[in-house]
Amino acid sequence: MKDLFSGCLFAAAWMMGSAAADAQVSDAALNDAPAGVSRMDQASSAPIVIGHRGASGYLPEHSTESAVMAHMMECDYIEQDCVISRDGVPIVMHDITLDDLTDVAKVFPDRKQSDGHWYVYDFTVEELRRLRLTERRSPGRAWKDKGTRFPLELGSFRISTLAEHLQLIQGLNQSRGRTAGVYVEVKEPKKHRAAGLDASTQILKVLTEYGYDAADDAIFLQCFDKEEVIRIRNEMKCPLPLIYLLGKAPTADDIKDAAGFCDGLGVLLTLVVSGADGETPTITELVETAHQHGLQVHVWTFRTDALPTFAKSGEQLLEWLAVGAGVDGIFADQPDVVVKWRAERMSQVTQGNPFRLLNNRPQQ
């Protein structure tokens, strides 16, 4: 751990373009990086902004309307969590269950499993199209009683396929003259296999069909399942940038190991900036260690209506994450807030703002 305000070294490197950031990584550390990997230059980089399930702070998550709004808000990437239908079609949906986000209990009351849940992979695409999406019903979320989200049960939002989201985003890229990438997650691969479905194969098939098949394409592919990430990289020979998602803090050895099979880590933002209410937070060594091994770090989830208790404002949290810690990407429910903050911050920087992928195509 290091004190939060020791992050000023990174801030100086970013704001002034000094060589100080370069001195943070030794030659020995660079030699530990996997072949073909180049280190992120903190002196000229700013974090990408990822629309978390679209612009989910304003519209029901993963609706096409939410994706459109994220594109209009100038997101660099727009997220698509993917679950597979019974007939093998990737569906854009965060949960493998339908209970919390749709009216499935009303439309298909007799189709729930013995555990009381309705599962996406028990329904065909055509059946899923009969359902209506809504804002999440589940209680216990920090923003539930603040009146900041789209009204519950309102609207006529529908479930869409991954192909439909890709068509939409690529169409907007053309009509608006700017490229938003896609950020796709393989959800619950083991549970899909238990249902007789191969989520990764079906998702990669669609991505290839829409031209996402090279390391320098505007895409990230993410998964929480370590074995599946390794399988995608090695067995499936996938050249796309891979992000290994972690729900708990990795050790230094964990990070070094991950550098052998992925291009970055996706972690809770509180694993990067950590503290309790009333305490001065600290910046952990997670990002610095990841950069030493050629890995990017993308954090989730920035929410203006659910800030950590140690942050007085969204702007303060973004300063800690991006300037103090040097994260490479930020998932946001309100991506416009991050885009605006980044633009204002980068207006003070005289150098460019390139974003370089950290992987080459794997050996064939």
C-alpha positions as CSV (number, residue, x, y, z in Angstrom):
1,M,0.0,0.0,0.0
2,K,1.1,3.6,-0.5
3,D,-0.5,6.8,0.7
4,L,-3.0,8.4,-1.6
5,F,-1.0,11.5,-2.1
6,S,2.1,9.7,-3.2
7,G,0.2,9.4,-6.4
8,C,1.3,12.9,-7.3
9,L,4.3,11.4,-9.1
10,F,1.9,9.9,-11.6
11,A,0.0,13.2,-11.8
12,A,3.2,15.1,-12.6
13,A,4.1,12.6,-15.3
14,W,0.7,12.8,-16.9
15,M,0.3,16.6,-16.7
16,M,3.9,17.6,-17.6
17,G,5.0,14.7,-19.8
18,S,8.0,14.2,-17.7
19,A,10.2,11.1,-17.7
20,A,9.4,10.4,-14.1
21,A,6.8,7.8,-14.9
22,D,9.3,5.9,-17.0
23,A,11.5,5.5,-14.0
24,Q,8.8,3.6,-12.1
25,V,9.4,0.4,-14.1
26,S,12.8,-1.3,-14.1
27,D,14.4,-3.1,-17.0
28,A,14.0,-6.4,-15.0
29,A,10.3,-5.8,-14.7
30,L,10.0,-5.2,-18.4
31,N,11.8,-8.4,-19.1
32,D,9.0,-10.2,-17.1
33,A,6.4,-9.0,-19.6
34,P,5.1,-11.6,-22.1
35,A,6.5,-11.5,-25.6
36,G,5.0,-8.8,-27.8
37,V,3.8,-6.7,-24.9
38,S,4.7,-3.0,-24.7
39,R,4.4,-1.0,-21.5
40,M,1.7,1.7,-21.1
41,D,3.3,5.2,-21.1
42,Q,1.7,7.1,-18.2
43,A,3.1,10.4,-19.5
44,S,0.7,10.5,-22.5
45,S,-2.2,8.2,-21.7
46,A,-5.7,8.9,-20.3
47,P,-8.2,6.3,-19.3
48,I,-10.8,5.0,-21.8
49,V,-14.4,5.5,-20.8
50,I,-16.6,2.4,-21.0
51,G,-20.4,2.7,-21.0
52,H,-21.4,0.2,-18.3
53,R,-24.2,-1.8,-19.9
54,G,-24.7,1.2,-22.1
55,A,-25.6,4.4,-20.2
56,S,-27.3,2.3,-17.5
57,G,-27.5,5.3,-15.1
58,Y,-30.1,6.8,-17.3
59,L,-31.9,4.0,-19.2
60,P,-32.5,0.3,-18.4
61,E,-29.3,-1.6,-18.8
62,H,-28.4,-3.3,-22.1
63,S,-31.4,-1.9,-23.9
64,T,-30.6,-0.7,-27.4
65,E,-31.7,2.8,-26.2
66,S,-29.0,2.6,-23.4
67,A,-26.4,1.7,-26.0
68,V,-27.4,4.6,-28.3
69,M,-27.2,7.1,-25.4
70,A,-23.8,5.8,-24.5
71,H,-22.7,6.4,-28.1
72,M,-24.1,9.9,-28.0
73,M,-22.2,10.6,-24.8
74,E,-18.9,9.9,-26.6
75,C,-18.0,6.6,-24.8
76,D,-14.9,5.0,-26.2
77,Y,-16.4,1.5,-25.6
78,I,-19.9,0.3,-24.9
79,E,-20.4,-2.9,-22.9
80,Q,-22.3,-6.0,-23.9
81,D,-22.7,-8.8,-21.3
82,C,-23.7,-11.9,-23.2
83,V,-25.8,-14.9,-22.3
84,I,-26.8,-17.7,-24.7
85,S,-30.4,-18.6,-25.7
86,R,-31.6,-22.1,-25.9
87,D,-31.1,-22.1,-29.7
88,G,-27.5,-20.9,-29.4
89,V,-27.8,-17.1,-30.0
90,P,-25.8,-14.6,-27.9
91,I,-28.2,-12.3,-26.0
92,V,-27.2,-9.0,-24.4
93,M,-28.1,-9.5,-20.8
94,H,-26.0,-9.2,-17.6
95,D,-27.8,-12.0,-15.6
96,I,-28.3,-15.6,-16.7
97,T,-31.7,-15.3,-15.0
98,L,-34.6,-13.2,-16.3
99,D,-36.4,-12.5,-13.0
100,D,-34.9,-9.1,-12.0
101,L,-35.0,-7.4,-15.4
102,T,-38.0,-8.6,-17.3
103,D,-41.7,-9.5,-17.0
104,V,-40.9,-13.2,-17.6
105,A,-43.0,-14.2,-14.5
106,K,-46.0,-12.7,-16.2
107,V,-45.4,-14.0,-19.7
108,F,-44.1,-17.5,-18.9
109,P,-45.3,-18.2,-15.3
110,D,-44.8,-22.0,-15.7
111,R,-41.3,-21.9,-17.0
112,K,-39.3,-21.3,-13.8
113,Q,-36.9,-23.9,-12.6
114,S,-37.1,-25.6,-9.2
115,D,-34.9,-22.9,-7.6
116,G,-37.6,-20.3,-8.5
117,H,-35.7,-18.6,-11.3
118,W,-36.2,-18.3,-15.0
119,Y,-33.0,-18.8,-17.0
120,V,-32.1,-17.2,-20.4
121,Y,-30.8,-20.5,-21.8
122,D,-34.2,-22.2,-21.3
123,F,-35.8,-19.8,-23.8
124,T,-35.4,-19.4,-27.6
125,V,-34.7,-16.0,-29.1
126,E,-38.3,-15.7,-30.3
127,E,-39.6,-16.4,-26.8
128,L,-37.1,-13.9,-25.3
129,R,-38.4,-11.2,-27.8
130,R,-41.8,-11.4,-26.1
131,L,-40.4,-10.1,-22.9
132,R,-40.1,-6.5,-21.7
133,L,-37.0,-5.1,-20.1
134,T,-37.2,-2.9,-17.1
135,E,-35.0,-1.2,-14.6
136,R,-33.7,-3.6,-11.9
137,R,-36.3,-4.4,-9.2
138,S,-33.9,-5.9,-6.7
139,P,-33.5,-3.9,-3.4
140,G,-30.3,-3.1,-1.6
141,R,-28.6,-1.1,-4.2
142,A,-27.2,2.2,-3.1
143,W,-29.2,4.3,-5.6
144,K,-32.5,2.5,-5.3
145,D,-34.3,5.2,-3.1
146,K,-32.6,8.3,-4.6
147,G,-34.9,8.7,-7.6
148,T,-31.9,9.0,-9.9
149,R,-32.7,6.0,-12.2
150,F,-35.2,5.4,-15.0
151,P,-38.7,4.6,-13.4
152,L,-39.4,1.0,-12.6
153,E,-41.7,-0.9,-15.0
154,L,-41.9,2.1,-17.4
155,G,-41.3,1.9,-21.1
156,S,-41.3,-0.7,-23.9
157,F,-37.7,-1.8,-23.8
158,R,-36.8,-5.2,-25.4
159,I,-34.1,-7.8,-25.2
160,S,-31.7,-7.7,-28.1
161,T,-29.1,-10.1,-29.6
162,L,-25.4,-9.4,-29.7
163,A,-25.6,-9.2,-33.5
164,E,-28.3,-6.5,-33.2
165,H,-26.1,-4.4,-30.8
166,L,-23.1,-4.7,-33.1
167,Q,-25.2,-3.6,-36.1
168,L,-26.5,-0.6,-34.1
169,I,-23.1,0.5,-32.9
170,Q,-21.4,0.0,-36.2
171,G,-24.2,2.0,-37.9
172,L,-23.8,4.8,-35.4
173,N,-20.1,4.8,-36.0
174,Q,-20.7,5.5,-39.6
175,S,-23.6,8.0,-39.3
176,R,-21.9,9.9,-36.5
177,G,-18.4,9.8,-37.9
178,R,-16.8,8.4,-34.7
179,T,-15.8,5.0,-33.6
180,A,-17.1,3.5,-30.4
181,G,-15.7,0.1,-29.6
182,V,-17.5,-2.8,-28.0
183,Y,-16.6,-4.5,-24.7
184,V,-18.1,-8.0,-24.6
185,E,-18.3,-10.3,-21.6
186,V,-18.6,-14.1,-21.7
187,K,-21.0,-14.8,-18.8
188,E,-21.0,-18.0,-16.7
189,P,-19.3,-20.3,-19.2
190,K,-19.5,-23.3,-16.9
191,K,-23.2,-23.0,-16.3
192,H,-23.7,-22.6,-20.1
193,R,-21.8,-25.9,-20.7
194,A,-24.0,-27.6,-18.1
195,A,-26.9,-26.5,-20.2
196,G,-25.3,-27.9,-23.4
197,L,-24.1,-24.5,-24.7
198,D,-20.6,-23.2,-25.5
199,A,-20.9,-19.4,-24.8
200,S,-17.4,-18.5,-26.0
201,T,-17.7,-20.3,-29.3
202,Q,-21.1,-18.7,-30.0
203,I,-19.9,-15.2,-29.0
204,L,-16.7,-15.4,-31.0
205,K,-18.6,-16.6,-34.1
206,V,-20.8,-13.5,-34.0
207,L,-17.9,-11.2,-33.3
208,T,-16.0,-12.6,-36.3
209,E,-19.0,-12.2,-38.5
210,Y,-19.1,-8.5,-37.7
211,G,-15.3,-8.0,-38.3
212,Y,-14.0,-8.2,-34.8
213,D,-11.1,-10.7,-35.3
214,A,-7.8,-8.8,-34.9
215,A,-5.8,-7.5,-31.9
216,D,-6.1,-3.9,-33.1
217,D,-9.9,-4.0,-33.5
218,A,-12.0,-1.7,-31.3
219,I,-13.0,-4.4,-28.9
220,F,-12.2,-6.0,-25.5
221,L,-13.4,-9.5,-24.5
222,Q,-13.8,-10.1,-20.8
223,C,-14.6,-13.0,-18.4
224,F,-14.4,-13.8,-14.7
225,D,-13.6,-17.4,-15.4
226,K,-9.8,-17.8,-15.5
227,E,-9.9,-21.2,-17.2
228,E,-12.1,-19.8,-19.9
229,V,-9.9,-16.8,-20.5
230,I,-6.9,-19.2,-20.9
231,R,-9.0,-21.4,-23.2
232,I,-10.0,-18.4,-25.3
233,R,-6.4,-17.3,-25.7
234,N,-4.7,-20.7,-26.2
235,E,-7.1,-23.3,-27.4
236,M,-9.3,-21.0,-29.4
237,K,-6.4,-18.9,-30.6
238,C,-8.3,-15.7,-30.1
239,P,-6.3,-12.5,-31.0
240,L,-8.7,-10.1,-29.4
241,P,-7.6,-8.1,-26.3
242,L,-8.6,-10.2,-23.3
243,I,-9.5,-8.9,-19.9
244,Y,-9.5,-11.2,-16.8
245,L,-12.1,-10.0,-14.3
246,L,-11.4,-10.2,-10.6
247,G,-13.8,-9.7,-7.7
248,K,-11.0,-9.7,-5.1
249,A,-7.6,-8.2,-4.8
250,P,-4.9,-10.2,-6.7
251,T,-1.5,-10.9,-5.3
252,A,1.7,-9.9,-7.1
253,D,2.1,-13.5,-8.2
254,D,-1.5,-13.5,-9.4
255,I,-0.8,-10.5,-11.6
256,K,2.4,-12.0,-13.0
257,D,0.6,-15.2,-13.8
258,A,-2.3,-13.3,-15.5
259,A,0.2,-11.5,-17.8
260,G,0.9,-14.9,-19.4
261,F,-2.7,-15.3,-20.8
262,C,-4.5,-11.9,-20.9
263,D,-4.0,-8.3,-21.7
264,G,-5.5,-6.6,-18.7
265,L,-7.4,-6.9,-15.5
266,G,-10.9,-5.7,-14.7
267,V,-11.3,-5.0,-11.0
268,L,-13.5,-3.2,-8.5
269,L,-12.4,0.4,-8.3
270,T,-12.2,0.0,-4.5
271,L,-9.3,-2.4,-5.1
272,V,-7.4,0.5,-6.6
273,V,-8.4,3.3,-4.3
274,S,-9.3,1.9,-0.9
275,G,-10.6,3.4,2.3
276,A,-13.4,3.6,4.8
277,D,-15.8,6.4,5.8
278,G,-13.9,9.2,7.5
279,E,-10.5,7.8,6.6
280,T,-8.0,9.1,4.1
281,P,-8.0,6.5,1.3
282,T,-4.9,4.9,-0.1
283,I,-3.9,3.9,-3.6
284,T,-2.9,0.2,-3.7
285,E,-0.1,-1.1,-5.7
286,L,-2.4,-3.1,-8.0
287,V,-2.1,-0.8,-11.1
288,E,1.6,-0.2,-10.7
289,T,2.3,-3.9,-10.4
290,A,0.0,-4.7,-13.4
291,H,1.8,-2.1,-15.5
292,Q,5.1,-3.6,-14.6
293,H,3.9,-6.8,-16.3
294,G,2.4,-5.1,-19.3
295,L,-1.2,-5.4,-18.2
296,Q,-3.9,-2.7,-18.4
297,V,-6.3,-2.1,-15.5
298,H,-9.9,-1.3,-16.1
299,V,-12.1,-0.5,-13.0
300,W,-15.8,-0.9,-12.3
301,T,-18.1,0.8,-11.6
302,F,-18.2,4.6,-11.4
303,R,-21.6,5.7,-10.3
304,T,-22.4,9.3,-9.3
305,D,-25.3,8.1,-7.2
306,A,-23.3,5.4,-5.4
307,L,-19.9,6.8,-4.6
308,P,-17.6,5.1,-2.1
309,T,-18.1,6.5,1.3
310,F,-14.6,8.0,1.3
311,A,-15.2,10.1,-1.8
312,K,-16.8,13.5,-1.5
313,S,-17.5,13.9,-5.2
314,G,-17.2,12.0,-8.5
315,E,-14.5,14.4,-9.6
316,Q,-12.4,13.6,-6.5
317,L,-12.8,9.9,-7.1
318,L,-11.8,10.2,-10.8
319,E,-8.7,12.2,-9.8
320,W,-7.6,9.4,-7.5
321,L,-8.3,6.6,-10.0
322,A,-6.9,8.2,-13.2
323,V,-4.2,10.6,-12.0
324,G,-3.2,9.1,-8.7
325,A,-3.4,5.4,-9.6
326,G,-3.1,5.6,-13.4
327,V,-6.0,3.3,-14.4
328,D,-6.4,2.6,-18.1
329,G,-10.1,2.4,-18.2
330,I,-13.2,3.3,-16.2
331,F,-16.6,1.6,-16.5
332,A,-19.4,4.1,-15.7
333,D,-23.1,4.1,-15.3
334,Q,-23.0,7.8,-16.0
335,P,-20.3,7.9,-18.7
336,D,-21.0,11.5,-19.7
337,V,-19.6,12.6,-16.3
338,V,-16.3,10.8,-16.9
339,V,-16.1,12.0,-20.5
340,K,-16.6,15.6,-19.4
341,W,-14.1,15.3,-16.5
342,R,-11.5,13.7,-18.8
343,A,-11.9,16.4,-21.5
344,E,-11.4,19.1,-18.9
345,R,-8.4,17.4,-17.4
346,M,-6.7,16.6,-20.7
347,S,-7.2,20.2,-21.9
348,Q,-4.3,21.0,-19.6
349,V,-2.0,18.4,-21.3
350,T,0.2,19.5,-24.2
351,Q,1.0,16.0,-25.5
352,G,-1.3,13.7,-27.4
353,N,-3.5,11.0,-25.8
354,P,-2.8,7.7,-27.6
355,F,-4.3,4.5,-26.3
356,R,-2.2,1.5,-27.2
357,L,-3.3,-2.1,-27.0
358,L,-0.8,-4.2,-25.0
359,N,-1.0,-7.4,-27.1
360,N,0.1,-8.6,-30.5
361,R,-1.6,-11.4,-32.3
362,P,-0.8,-14.8,-30.7
363,Q,1.5,-17.2,-32.5
364,Q,-0.3,-19.3,-35.0
